[in-house]
Structures are given as structure tokens and as C-alpha cells.
Amino acid sequence: MKPIVISHEHPDWFKPLFAELEKRDIPFNTVNPTQHTFTIDGPRPEFDLYFNRMSPSAYLRDGVQGTFYTPNYLKFLENHGVRVLNGYQAFTYETSKALQLLLLQKLGLKYPKSRVINHNSQIVAATEGLRFPIVIKANIGGSGAGIEKFDSLAAVEEAIANNQIDYGIDHTALVQEFIPARGGYITRVETIGGKFLYGIRVYLTGDSFNLCPADICQTTSGAELVRNACAVEAPKNGLRVEGFTPSAEIIKNIETIMQHAQIDVGGIEYIIDDRDGEVLYYDINALSNFVADAVNVIGFNPHDRLVDYLEAQLAAYSQIREAVH
């Protein structure tokens, strides 16, 4: 058994990571969390580092079982003392937009005004006090899936009458104010080890919600990006992107969020509300696909930094094990 195991279900997203590991001759195995098993009283696995790359959007690829299976296996590994990157707590936040907002509330950080629902009978009451337009979004989404915008209460009531509300795979949804983006962009910040790595501005087109940075295929000048870091099935959605470094205060807030969520490798998205200029954090992501053509967009290859981090984590954990034994 090789010392690093990477758990993922998507056939293409992590090829750049694998290529960097292979270039450095770092041995690793991969496992598919949608087709997996473990024994409750089984021994400690024969690897030192487990990198959880399970995607909450796997249900779009017939992998819904991996979403609900993964926390159990992560807890098994942690109970055996395996170093898990993006472990049980991180994945808990990854798979609940409601818990993400609760964390932001606890930390005193601002976010879009929201309600949490689990039945059509609660939707109309949940819209009270919200400014239209609103969105209703599935609690477990991924890549913008399960989000619909409504411009009026009448439109919401029509969707309810036609049974068109998408509650997602955990039958929970958020009713949330739609935030008009000042400057026409949102900002995505990536972190490694709870620390700032880079930021990008994503310029929106219309009412697009598919904001996965690996699916962005244009620069701000309109030139097509190299798509080696993109999911190959991602639509060319016309979004534009540029490198951007946020303020020190925002970086500090983002690092605080990631450290509380125990997300080792992840990204956060925020938006500036055009109505009042408030910075609103709205997505905490433990599955980061780095921006396409990163060298041209942000000036370096983030997979280099990621593999540096994996090597450091493996070395540190190996030293701990040797000291114990």
C-alpha cells in the first residue's frame, strides 16, 4: 500500500494533481468513494495520508451513495489515527449550505439573508422579510446545481403548485435573497492548510449560478483558457476570470472560516452586495478545482503548492508515527 490515498469519483478533475505527484515520483493510490467498503472492527489501514476529494455534486453522476457513505469512512480513519485531509468535520460543512451559514453566523460574518426549509408548506412563510428576487437552493449542491431564482411571490407560489421546488438529496433547501453583484463579479479565494493561496474574480453573465472555477473558460479579455484543469464535460458558460488579491481583512476572515471548519484544502466565495456595499460570504467549499490555465490567470501553478503541502503533511505525520513507535 502506498503512503498517500486520494479518494475521488470524478474521472477528470484531479488529473493535474496526479500528474504533479507522478512528476515528483511520489507514490499514491486512488479509491472511488462511490464504490467502497470497510469493516467496522477492521485494523488500521496501511497508509499514512488520506486526501478526501469526494464531491457533493456526485449525485449528478450517479454517485449519490458516496455522499452519505463518506462521513462514516472518514470517521473510521480518524478513529484509527490516519491523517485525513478534509476529514469528517470539513466534509460535514462541505455537504450542508445550512451549516455553512450557521458557521458564518457564529463567527459574526455577513452572508445572504436565508431561511432553511424541508417542505413546500414552509416556503411562503420563509419568504417573509426577504427582498425579492430570491433563490431557492438545495442544501447539498455543487457547481451551482439545484438553484432557481424567483422574481416574485407569485412565481414562488406557481412553482409550489406545480411541485417544482428542488430540495436535493437530503430534502432540505435554503430560501435566500438573491444578491446583485457590485461590479458584476463574485470573488473566489482558495486556501491550503487554512491559509490564503490565491483569489480570482469571476465576472457573471446573466443569472448564471455555475461558478465552479474549473469550469470558467474565458479570460477577462474574452480569450479562451487552456482547459486542462476544467472538467471536460463542463459547458462553455461564457464566464470571465482574472486574478485578484482581496483585502487583508477579507483574507483573515476567510482563513478563520477555513480553520474553524477544519478544511485543509478548499475555497470560499463572496460577493459585494450592490444594494449597500456589504461583503457577503456565501459558499464554503472543501472541493476546490483550481482555476483553468492558472499560470496565465494567477501567475503560478497551484498544484505545485498543493503537492508541496501533501509532502509536508506526509513527512510530519511520518515523524509523529516514528516517535510514537
Residue pairs with C-beta under 8 A, 6 or more apart in sequence:
1 29
1 45
1 46
1 47
2 27
2 28
2 29
2 47
3 27
3 28
3 47
3 48
3 49
3 314
3 318
4 21
4 26
4 27
4 28
4 29
4 47
4 48
4 49
4 50
4 51
4 310
4 314
5 28
5 29
5 30
5 31
5 45
5 47
5 49
5 50
5 51
6 14
6 17
6 18
6 28
6 29
6 30
6 31
6 51
6 53
7 30
7 31
7 32
7 33
7 50
7 51
7 52
7 53
7 54
7 70
8 14
8 30
8 32
8 33
8 53
8 54
8 55
9 32
9 33
9 34
9 54
9 55
9 58
9 61
9 63
9 66
10 53
10 55
10 58
10 61
10 231
12 231
12 232
12 233
13 53
13 55
13 214
13 231
13 289
14 53
15 228
16 228
16 229
16 290
16 303
17 303
17 306
17 307
18 28
18 30
19 303
20 301
20 303
20 304
20 306
20 307
21 28
21 307
21 310
24 307
24 311
26 307
26 310
26 311
29 47
32 66
33 52
33 54
33 63
33 66
33 69
33 70
33 73
34 58
34 62
34 63
34 65
34 66
34 69
36 66
36 69
36 73
38 72
38 73
38 76
40 76
42 76
43 80
44 80
44 81
44 82
45 77
45 80
45 82
47 82
48 82
48 83
48 314
48 317
48 318
48 321
49 82
49 83
49 85
49 310
49 313
49 314
49 317
50 74
50 77
50 82
50 83
50 84
50 85
51 85
51 86
51 265
51 310
52 70
52 74
52 84
52 85
52 86
52 87
52 90
52 91
52 286
53 86
53 287
54 66
54 67
54 70
54 91
54 287
55 63
55 142
55 287
56 67
56 94
56 95
56 140
56 141
56 142
56 287
57 141
57 142
57 143
57 145
58 64
58 66
58 67
58 142
59 67
59 140
59 169
60 142
60 143
60 145
64 169
67 95
67 140
67 169
70 91
71 88
71 91
71 92
74 84
74 87
74 88
74 91
75 88
77 84
77 87
78 84
78 87
78 88
83 313
83 314
83 317
85 264
85 265
85 310
85 313
86 94
86 263
86 264
86 265
86 266
86 286
86 287
87 262
87 264
89 261
89 262
90 261
90 262
90 263
90 264
90 266
90 286
91 286
92 99
93 99
93 100
93 103
93 261
93 263
93 284
93 286
94 263
94 266
94 284
94 285
94 286
94 287
95 140
95 170
96 139
96 140
96 170
96 172
97 137
97 138
97 139
97 140
97 141
97 174
97 283
98 116
98 139
98 172
98 174
100 261
100 283
100 284
101 111
101 114
101 174
103 257
103 260
103 261
103 284
104 110
104 111
104 257
104 281
104 284
105 111
106 260
107 253
107 256
107 257
107 260
109 253
109 257
109 281
110 278
110 279
110 280
110 281
111 280
111 281
111 282
112 176
112 177
112 178
112 179
112 280
112 282
113 129
113 130
113 131
113 176
113 177
114 174
114 175
114 176
114 177
115 126
115 127
115 130
115 174
115 175
115 176
116 139
116 172
116 173
116 174
116 175
117 123
117 126
117 172
117 173
117 174
117 175
118 167
118 171
118 172
118 173
120 160
120 163
120 165
123 136
123 156
123 160
123 165
123 175
124 153
124 156
124 157
124 160
126 175
127 134
127 153
127 156
127 175
130 175
130 176
130 177
131 177
132 150
132 151
132 152
132 153
132 178
133 149
133 150
133 151
133 152
133 178
134 149
134 150
134 156
134 175
134 176
134 177
134 178
135 147
135 148
135 149
135 150
135 174
135 175
135 176
135 177
135 178
135 209
136 147
136 148
136 150
136 156
136 159
136 165
136 166
136 173
136 174
136 175
136 176
137 146
137 147
137 148
137 173
137 174
137 176
138 145
138 146
138 147
138 166
138 167
138 168
138 169
138 172
138 173
139 167
139 168
139 170
139 172
139 173
139 174
140 146
140 168
140 169
140 170
140 172
141 147
141 168
142 212
142 287
143 210
143 211
143 212
143 215
144 208
144 209
144 210
144 211
144 212
146 166
146 168
146 173
147 209
148 159
148 164
148 165
148 166
149 178
149 207
150 156
150 159
159 165
165 173
166 173
167 173
179 271
179 273
179 274
179 280
179 282
180 273
180 274
180 275
181 204
181 271
181 272
181 274
182 271
182 272
182 273
182 274
182 277
183 201
183 272
183 274
184 203
184 204
185 201
185 202
185 203
185 204
186 201
186 202
186 204
186 211
186 269
186 270
186 271
187 199
187 200
187 201
187 202
187 244
187 246
187 269
187 270
187 271
188 199
188 200
188 202
188 211
188 213
188 267
188 268
188 269
188 291
189 196
189 197
189 198
189 199
189 246
189 250
189 251
189 254
189 267
189 268
189 269
189 270
190 197
190 198
190 199
190 266
190 267
190 288
190 290
190 302
191 197
191 254
191 255
191 258
191 263
191 265
191 266
191 267
191 268
192 264
192 265
192 305
192 306
192 309
193 264
193 265
193 309
194 255
194 258
194 259
194 263
194 264
195 255
196 251
196 254
196 255
197 302
197 305
198 243
198 245
198 291
198 298
198 300
198 302
199 243
199 244
199 245
199 246
200 213
200 241
200 242
200 243
200 244
200 291
200 297
200 298
201 241
201 242
201 243
201 244
202 211
202 213
202 216
202 239
202 240
202 241
203 220
203 239
203 240
203 241
203 242
204 239
205 237
205 238
205 239
208 237
208 238
208 239
210 235
210 237
210 239
211 239
211 269
211 283
212 231
212 234
212 289
213 241
213 267
213 288
213 289
213 290
213 291
213 292
214 229
214 230
214 231
214 234
214 289
214 290
214 291
214 292
215 230
215 231
215 234
215 235
215 237
215 239
215 289
216 225
216 230
216 237
216 239
216 240
216 241
216 291
216 292
217 224
217 225
217 227
217 230
217 234
217 236
217 237
217 239
217 292
218 224
218 225
218 238
218 239
218 240
218 241
219 225
219 240
219 241
219 242
219 293
219 296
219 297
220 240
220 241
220 242
222 240
225 241
225 292
225 293
225 296
225 297
226 292
226 293
226 296
227 292
227 293
228 292
228 293
229 289
229 290
229 291
229 292
229 293
229 294
230 289
230 292
231 289
241 291
241 297
242 297
243 297
243 298
243 299
245 251
246 254
250 270
250 279
253 281
254 268
254 270
254 281
257 268
257 281
257 284
258 266
258 268
258 284
261 284
261 286
263 284
263 286
264 309
265 286
265 288
265 306
265 309
266 284
266 285
266 286
266 287
266 288
267 285
267 288
268 281
268 283
268 284
268 285
269 281
269 282
269 283
269 285
270 279
270 280
270 281
270 282
271 279
271 280
271 282
272 278
272 279
272 280
273 279
273 280
290 302
290 303
290 306
291 297
291 298
291 302
294 300
294 301
294 302
294 303
295 301
